Amino acid sequence: MKIALVIPTMDRGGAEKQVVLLAIGLHEAGHDVRVVLLTRDGPRSETLRRAGVEVVLIGKKFKLDPTALWRLTKWMKTWQPDLVHTWLFAANSFGRTAAKLAGVPVIVASERCVDPWKRGWHFFIDRYLQKITAAITTNSHGVEEFYAAHGIDENKFVVIPNGVEANSSCDLDTEIDRATALKRLEVTPGRKLILAVGRLWPQKRVRDLIWAGELLGTLRQDTTLVIIGDGPQREEMLRHRDAVSRPEHVRFAGAREDVQQLLPHADAFWIASEYEGQSNAVIEAMLAGVPVIASNIPGNRDLVIDGQTGFLFEVGDEAKLVEKTNTLLNEPDLADRVSTAAKTRIETEFAVTTMVDRHIALYQRLLNDQ
C-alpha cells in the first residue's frame, strides 16, 4: 500500500510519537509510507529519517493558508497514495480536503484527545468532513464518546490503543543506576522520587501537581516531585512553585531525551490532566514498573484500573493524590503488586506491533471495500 500520514508537526507530543511508531512499522512491513508535515518540522523527524521513512514538509504559514492546501493537494496528485490518514484538527481539515481534491481512494482521520477547547465551528468542520471519511481512528473510547456527543457518527470510529515499544524502558545498553538518575535530576540521594511528564500548559493542571508535591514533601520530608517537560506555562509555573513550594519538594527538569532511563527509578508517577486521549507518558511509566496515580478521566481510565494497575483520583483533588501516593510509599508490597500488574497489561495489550497490525488490517479492509 502507498500510505500518507498527515500531521501538523513533528514536535514531542503523544500523537507525533504514535505517527512515528506507525510509520516505521508500516515501512518495516513493506508498505510505501510518507509522513507529511502540514506546518513545520520537529525533533521526532530524525527518528523517521534514520529508519528510512521520507518526511515531506508542506509549510503552512498561518491558520487559513490557502497556498498550503494547494501545495498539499498538488503533492498528493503527484505521489498518488492509496490511502491518506490525517491526525489532529489542522491536518484533519487540510489533509482530508486535499485528499478529496486529489482523488485519493480512501481517507482516514484520527482524533487523539477529548478536545474541550473546540468551538462550534470546529465541530461543524468535523461533521462536514466526516462525509468523505471512511473511518476515524482513536486511542480511547472516551474520545469516541466525546465526538459522538458532538454529532460525529460513532460508527465511523475505530479504537486502536496507543502502542509502546516493549523494550523502551529496559534497554540494557542505556540503563543507568538510581544514583545517576537522581544526580541528573538534581535530587538529593535517599529521597523518594515522584515523576510527572508532560507539556506545561493548562490541560495538564501543573498547579495541582505543584500543590500536591509540596503537600507530600511537607508530610513526609523525604519526597521530591520532578516535572519533566516544557511549554507555554513554564515561567508562570516556576513562579507559582517559588511562591508555594521549594526546589527540594518540587523541581522542573525541562524537556529531556533521557526519560526512558529515568522512569525505572521513580517511586511513583503522577498525571493530573483534566482531559486526555491516551497518555503515552502513563503507558511508558506502567511499562517501566512505576506505580501510577492518575486523574479520573476517560483516557486514564482506559489504562489505570483503580486499585489493580494503579490508582485514580478526582480531577483537582490534590489531597487524594497525596493520600494515595503516601499509601503506596508506605506499603512497598502494594506498590510492587500494582506495578507488576500494570507492566503485564501494557506488554500484552499495548505493544507497538499490535497497534501497527490493527492499522494495516483497517487500511486493507477499507481499500478492499472500494
RAMO-V501264 format. One record per residue. RES is the residue in one letter. NEAR is the number of other ideal C-beta (glycine too) atoms within 12 Angstrom. D_LAST is the distance of its C-alpha to the last C-alpha in whole Angstrom. Layout:
# RAMO-V501264
{{RES & NEAR & D_LAST} {RES & NEAR & D_LAST}}
This chain:
# RAMO-V501264
{{M & 31 & 14} {K & 26 & 15} {I & 44 & 16} {A & 49 & 18} {L & 49 & 20} {V & 53 & 21} {I & 48 & 25} {P & 36 & 28} {T & 31 & 30} {M & 37 & 31} {D & 26 & 34} {R & 29 & 35} {G & 34 & 33} {G & 40 & 31} {A & 43 & 28} {E & 37 & 29} {K & 38 & 30} {Q & 42 & 27} {V & 48 & 25} {V & 43 & 27} {L & 39 & 27} {L & 43 & 23} {A & 45 & 23} {I & 31 & 26} {G & 32 & 24} {L & 40 & 21} {H & 30 & 23} {E & 19 & 25} {A & 22 & 22} {G & 13 & 22} {H & 28 & 19} {D & 21 & 20} {V & 40 & 20} {R & 37 & 22} {V & 45 & 24} {V & 45 & 24} {L & 41 & 27} {L & 42 & 27} {T & 29 & 31} {R & 22 & 33} {D & 24 & 33} {G & 27 & 35} {P & 22 & 37} {R & 33 & 33} {S & 28 & 32} {E & 16 & 35} {T & 25 & 33} {L & 35 & 30} {R & 21 & 32} {R & 14 & 34} {A & 22 & 31} {G & 17 & 30} {V & 32 & 27} {E & 23 & 27} {V & 36 & 28} {V & 31 & 27} {L & 27 & 29} {I & 35 & 28} {G & 23 & 32} {K & 30 & 31} {K & 16 & 35} {F & 12 & 35} {K & 17 & 33} {L & 15 & 32} {D & 19 & 32} {P & 16 & 30} {T & 16 & 30} {A & 32 & 28} {L & 31 & 25} {W & 20 & 26} {R & 26 & 26} {L & 43 & 23} {T & 29 & 21} {K & 18 & 23} {W & 32 & 23} {M & 37 & 19} {K & 20 & 19} {T & 16 & 21} {W & 26 & 20} {Q & 21 & 16} {P & 38 & 14} {D & 31 & 11} {L & 42 & 11} {V & 50 & 14} {H & 48 & 16} {T & 48 & 19} {W & 45 & 22} {L & 39 & 25} {F & 33 & 26} {A & 33 & 26} {A & 42 & 23} {N & 43 & 21} {S & 37 & 23} {F & 43 & 23} {G & 47 & 20} {R & 42 & 17} {T & 33 & 19} {A & 39 & 19} {A & 41 & 15} {K & 28 & 15} {L & 22 & 17} {A & 31 & 16} {G & 17 & 13} {V & 36 & 11} {P & 26 & 7} {V & 32 & 8} {I & 41 & 11} {V & 44 & 13} {A & 46 & 17} {S & 46 & 20} {E & 46 & 23} {R & 42 & 26} {C & 37 & 29} {V & 34 & 31} {D & 29 & 31} {P & 20 & 34} {W & 15 & 35} {K & 26 & 32} {R & 13 & 34} {G & 11 & 32} {W & 14 & 31} {H & 25 & 29} {F & 26 & 27} {F & 16 & 27} {I & 27 & 25} {D & 34 & 23} {R & 24 & 22} {Y & 19 & 21} {L & 32 & 19} {Q & 30 & 17} {K & 17 & 15} {I & 31 & 13} {T & 38 & 13} {A & 35 & 10} {A & 37 & 13} {I & 37 & 17} {T & 43 & 19} {T & 42 & 22} {N & 42 & 25} {S & 37 & 27} {H & 25 & 27} {G & 33 & 30} {V & 39 & 27} {E & 34 & 25} {E & 22 & 28} {F & 31 & 29} {Y & 40 & 26} {A & 24 & 25} {A & 17 & 29} {H & 25 & 28} {G & 19 & 25} {I & 33 & 22} {D & 20 & 20} {E & 22 & 21} {N & 14 & 18} {K & 30 & 16} {F & 30 & 18} {V & 31 & 18} {V & 30 & 22} {I & 39 & 22} {P & 36 & 26} {N & 47 & 27} {G & 36 & 28} {V & 42 & 32} {E & 31 & 33} {A & 25 & 35} {N & 19 & 38} {S & 28 & 38} {S & 34 & 41} {C & 22 & 43} {D & 17 & 43} {L & 10 & 46} {D & 9 & 47} {T & 18 & 47} {E & 20 & 48} {I & 23 & 51} {D & 14 & 54} {R & 23 & 55} {A & 16 & 58} {T & 18 & 56} {A & 32 & 53} {L & 26 & 56} {K & 17 & 57} {R & 24 & 54} {L & 35 & 54} {E & 18 & 57} {V & 33 & 58} {T & 21 & 61} {P & 18 & 61} {G & 14 & 62} {R & 31 & 60} {K & 34 & 57} {L & 41 & 53} {I & 49 & 51} {L & 47 & 48} {A & 47 & 45} {V & 45 & 42} {G & 42 & 40} {R & 34 & 40} {L & 31 & 44} {W & 22 & 42} {P & 21 & 43} {Q & 32 & 40} {K & 37 & 41} {R & 36 & 45} {V & 41 & 47} {R & 29 & 50} {D & 38 & 50} {L & 48 & 49} {I & 40 & 53} {W & 30 & 54} {A & 41 & 53} {G & 44 & 54} {E & 33 & 58} {L & 29 & 58} {L & 41 & 57} {G & 35 & 60} {T & 21 & 62} {L & 23 & 62} {R & 27 & 62} {Q & 17 & 64} {D & 22 & 61} {T & 37 & 58} {T & 37 & 56} {L & 48 & 53} {V & 43 & 51} {I & 47 & 48} {I & 42 & 46} {G & 32 & 44} {D & 26 & 44} {G & 26 & 43} {P & 15 & 44} {Q & 26 & 47} {R & 23 & 48} {E & 15 & 52} {E & 19 & 52} {M & 36 & 51} {L & 25 & 54} {R & 16 & 56} {H & 25 & 56} {R & 31 & 56} {D & 18 & 59} {A & 15 & 60} {V & 23 & 60} {S & 30 & 60} {R & 17 & 61} {P & 24 & 59} {E & 23 & 60} {H & 35 & 58} {V & 39 & 55} {R & 35 & 54} {F & 37 & 51} {A & 32 & 50} {G & 24 & 48} {A & 22 & 44} {R & 23 & 45} {E & 17 & 43} {D & 25 & 45} {V & 38 & 43} {Q & 33 & 42} {Q & 29 & 46} {L & 37 & 47} {L & 45 & 45} {P & 33 & 47} {H & 35 & 50} {A & 44 & 50} {D & 40 & 51} {A & 47 & 49} {F & 50 & 46} {W & 52 & 45} {I & 51 & 43} {A & 46 & 43} {S & 38 & 40} {E & 29 & 40} {Y & 31 & 36} {E & 44 & 34} {G & 42 & 30} {Q & 48 & 31} {S & 50 & 34} {N & 44 & 34} {A & 44 & 37} {V & 48 & 38} {I & 50 & 36} {E & 43 & 38} {A & 46 & 41} {M & 47 & 40} {L & 40 & 39} {A & 40 & 42} {G & 32 & 44} {V & 43 & 45} {P & 42 & 46} {V & 51 & 44} {I & 50 & 45} {A & 50 & 42} {S & 41 & 42} {N & 31 & 41} {I & 36 & 38} {P & 33 & 34} {G & 42 & 33} {N & 40 & 36} {R & 29 & 36} {D & 37 & 33} {L & 45 & 35} {V & 39 & 39} {I & 22 & 40} {D & 23 & 43} {G & 18 & 46} {Q & 22 & 44} {T & 37 & 42} {G & 44 & 44} {F & 39 & 45} {L & 32 & 44} {F & 34 & 46} {E & 24 & 46} {V & 24 & 45} {G & 20 & 48} {D & 23 & 50} {E & 31 & 52} {A & 18 & 54} {K & 27 & 52} {L & 41 & 50} {V & 34 & 54} {E & 22 & 55} {K & 36 & 52} {T & 45 & 52} {N & 30 & 56} {T & 25 & 55} {L & 35 & 53} {L & 27 & 56} {N & 20 & 58} {E & 16 & 57} {P & 16 & 55} {D & 13 & 55} {L & 23 & 52} {A & 30 & 51} {D & 17 & 50} {R & 20 & 49} {V & 37 & 46} {S & 36 & 45} {T & 23 & 45} {A & 27 & 42} {A & 41 & 40} {K & 32 & 40} {T & 20 & 39} {R & 28 & 36} {I & 41 & 35} {E & 28 & 35} {T & 18 & 33} {E & 29 & 31} {F & 37 & 30} {A & 25 & 30} {V & 36 & 28} {T & 25 & 26} {T & 25 & 25} {M & 38 & 23} {V & 34 & 22} {D & 20 & 20} {R & 28 & 19} {H & 40 & 17} {I & 28 & 16} {A & 20 & 15} {L & 33 & 13} {Y & 39 & 11} {Q & 21 & 10} {R & 19 & 9} {L & 29 & 7} {L & 25 & 5} {N & 15 & 5} {D & 13 & 4} {Q & 14 & 0}}
